[in-house]
Amino acid sequence: MRFPETVPSLHPSPRACLAGVAPYRPGKPIGEVQRELGLRRVVKLASNENPQGASPRALKVLRRDCREAYRYPEGASPLLRCALAAEHRLRPEWVAVGSGSDGLIRLLCEAFLEPAEEVIVSEYGFIRFSQNARLMGASVVSVPMRNWTHDLEAMAERVTSHTKLLFIASPNNPTGTYNTQQQLEGLLAKVSSRVAVVLDEAYCHYAVRYPRYHRSLPDLVLRFPNLVVLRTFSKAYGLAGLRVGYAVAQPHIVRHLDQVRLPFNVGVLSQRAALEALKDRAFVRKGVEGVEKGKRFLFEGLRALGSEVLESAANFLFVRVPCPARKIFEALLRKGIIVRPMAEYGLEYHLRISVGLPFENRALLKAMRDVLGKAKKTDHRH
């Protein structure tokens, strides 16, 4: 079979808004690094996954029910929806289930954005907010951070009659910083109820022990009809590979999400595993405690190596290194360690490093000591 060597002059043209949308580049997968570099053992600290794996209760139901993978799931995830509503002392019609919180960000943009309407984001807020908004042809207004934290007062001031959505991630990815209850309530009090305020709490399980971290559910959702809270099973629950997340909002918002979601957007096994993971509080508690210990170990170790490290309320660290982060990233890859450079945010000297298991954290520090030492010698010679 012969394939055309050139693109024909007449072909389907994409929507104009795609010109401003770069594909999302996730952390490099382990298998790809093994194939490219011929490595047998690779440590992945790039995607903020749960280093202890998935809940044993979730794994048990996956093994038990795997033969039902040929069945379509219940489209609206009713059992999981009911369980989540009970968890937050609400009714099921206040909950929407989606393919990770990322899938719900997409649904919100599809449901509420018209071309030329505005979305407000923070300068270094989660990049998927702006990417999904641009897919709908919306304008993105980026507000500078203050001390690497969302400036909610400034974000509220940028709201206009064209603003439709305002996105906040707290703790924020990639900085790990968070906003307080007072700051959040101040924003919600100022912003018109016709603007949906989307609060992404993907890392909330790690943040609740930090002073003045906000408590959004159920209180703030009950009080503010334009608030949407997003959570995920990908982090503390350890189910990133199953793609399950949920939104909590007043029913008039959830109804619109149901209008645009795909009919079977969360698989039958994913729904059942999430149900069991939700019950396994001991697993979540143990994982959060392990992350706290590992995070402190990495924080102190990286600072001792001369890197600037932000205090983080999530399960990762935001690190400024003394030379271009891409060089550090590539040098670490050759040692079998995957981290995440932040160039897509315009941060050429920053890495995001997930907290791993104790042996993974030790391996990272050992490799960083070697890589940074060589980088300093190279700089000195030049």
C-alpha positions, -999 to 999 in steps of 0.1 A, spaced: 0 0 0 13 34 -10 7 63 14 6 100 2 38 118 7 23 153 8 -8 167 24 -34 176 -3 -41 212 -7 -78 207 0 -84 189 34 -107 193 64 -95 224 84 -97 224 122 -115 250 142 -96 282 143 -93 281 181 -71 250 179 -42 272 167 -39 285 203 -41 250 220 -9 230 226 -14 193 233 -11 184 270 21 166 277 18 143 307 48 130 327 69 106 308 57 70 313 79 43 328 77 20 298 87 47 274 118 55 294 127 19 297 124 14 259 143 46 250 172 42 274 173 4 279 168 7 316 153 -21 337 145 -1 368 128 33 366 115 56 394 86 78 383 82 110 404 65 130 376 27 126 378 18 130 415 5 95 417 0 77 450 33 59 457 16 32 479 -6 21 450 -43 15 452 -65 6 481 -66 -32 487 -104 -30 489 -104 -15 454 -80 -41 440 -102 -69 455 -133 -57 437 -113 -53 404 -101 -89 406 -136 -101 416 -155 -82 389 -130 -81 360 -151 -106 339 -179 -80 337 -156 -57 317 -177 -65 286 -208 -48 301 -217 -12 297 -217 6 330 -247 25 345 -243 58 327 -249 81 356 -228 62 381 -258 61 405 -243 40 433 -211 60 434 -231 93 431 -252 83 461 -221 73 481 -203 106 474 -234 126 482 -237 108 516 -200 114 522 -206 152 519 -240 152 535 -258 162 503 -284 147 479 -273 127 448 -284 154 424 -256 176 438 -229 152 424 -216 146 389 -191 118 382 -166 121 354 -134 108 339 -111 122 365 -113 159 375 -97 167 341 -128 152 324 -150 174 345 -130 205 337 -137 197 300 -175 192 307 -177 225 325 -162 243 295 -184 225 271 -215 232 291 -210 268 299 -186 285 275 -196 303 243 -169 316 219 -155 350 229 -166 346 265 -139 349 292 -123 326 316 -102 338 345 -72 317 356 -42 323 377 -8 328 361 7 294 371 -26 277 378 -33 242 365 -27 244 327 -57 223 318 -80 251 328 -68 274 300 -63 246 275 -99 234 278 -113 270 278 -94 277 245 -109 246 229 -143 262 233 -130 294 216 -130 314 249 -106 341 259 -83 333 288 -75 361 313 -44 352 333 -39 370 366 -4 372 382 2 352 414 13 367 446 41 348 463 34 318 441 -2 317 454 -35 326 436 -43 363 442 -80 359 446 -86 396 452 -70 404 419 -89 376 402 -122 390 415 -113 424 402 -108 411 366 -143 398 363 -163 415 336 -197 411 319 -180 386 295 -166 364 323 -183 330 326 -159 307 345 -132 314 371 -108 285 379 -89 280 411 -68 249 421 -61 247 458 -36 232 465 -24 244 431 -6 222 406 24 229 401 32 252 430 17 233 459 4 265 475 -32 270 487 -57 296 496 -74 301 530 -110 299 539 -111 337 544 -97 343 509 -120 319 492 -151 333 510 -140 368 501 -138 359 464 -172 342 464 -188 372 481 -175 395 454 -181 375 422 -215 376 405 -235 345 408 -236 343 370 -199 335 370 -192 298 379 -163 296 404 -146 262 399 -125 251 429 -103 221 420 -94 202 452 -75 173 436 -49 174 465 -73 183 493 -66 151 513 -30 162 518 -39 198 526 -66 195 553 -40 193 581 -25 227 571 -36 258 590 -65 278 575 -70 255 545 -105 260 533 -135 236 540 -157 237 510 -180 208 514 -208 209 521 -209 244 536 -197 267 508 -216 248 481 -248 252 501 -242 289 505 -229 298 470 -250 287 440 -222 294 415 -195 273 433 -183 240 417 -159 218 437 -139 192 419 -122 162 435 -105 130 421 -98 94 429 -64 97 412 -43 110 441 -49 100 477 -71 70 466 -45 57 442 -68 51 412 -52 74 386 -53 46 359 -90 42 363 -100 78 356 -126 87 382 -134 122 395 -165 141 407 -180 175 409 -201 188 437 -224 218 429 -260 228 432 -284 208 410 -289 235 384 -252 232 375 -250 194 377 -279 190 353 -260 208 326 -229 186 332 -252 156 327 -264 171 294 -229 171 279 -212 141 295 -207 110 274 -233 83 281 -208 58 296 -180 82 308 -168 61 337 -164 23 333 -181 -3 354 -149 -14 370 -138 21 377 -171 29 394 -169 -2 417 -133 4 426 -140 40 435 -169 29 457 -146 6 477 -117 31 478 -141 57 493 -147 34 522 -110 27 529 -103 56 552 -73 39 568 -56 35 535 -60 72 527 -48 82 562 -17 60 560 -9 74 525 -12 110 536 11 104 566 37 87 544 36 116 520 41 141 548 72 123 560 86 118 525 79 155 516 98 168 546 127 144 537 128 157 501 123 193 511 153 193 535 174 173 511 168 194 481 174 226 500 207 212 513 217 207 476 212 244 469 177 243 453 149 266 462 119 246 473 84 260 481 64 247 511 38 224 496 4 213 509 2 186 481 21 154 474 48 170 453 74 198 456 79 228 433 117 232 429 139 259 413 172 245 402 204 265 395 206 256 358 180 250 330 155 224 343 155 205 310 192 196 315 185 183 350 154 164 338 174 147 310 203 138 333 180 123 358 163 103 330 196 87 322 198 76 358 163 61 356 144 88 375 115 107 359 106 142 372 85 169 355 101 201 340 79 231 340 87 247 306 51 244 295 43 270 322 71 292 310 92 282 340 126 271 325 143 267 358 117 247 377 109 211 383 79 195 399 89 164 419 63 139 433 68 124 467 76 87 463 83 58 486 113 61 510 137 43 487 125 64 457 130 96 476 165 85 486 173 76 450 161 110 438 183 129 462 213 107 454 209 113 417 202 150 422 234 154 442 254 138 414 236 158 386 238 191 403 274 186 412 283 179 375 262 209 364 282 232 387 315 219 375 304 225 339 293 260 347 326 267 365 346 255 334 326 278 312 
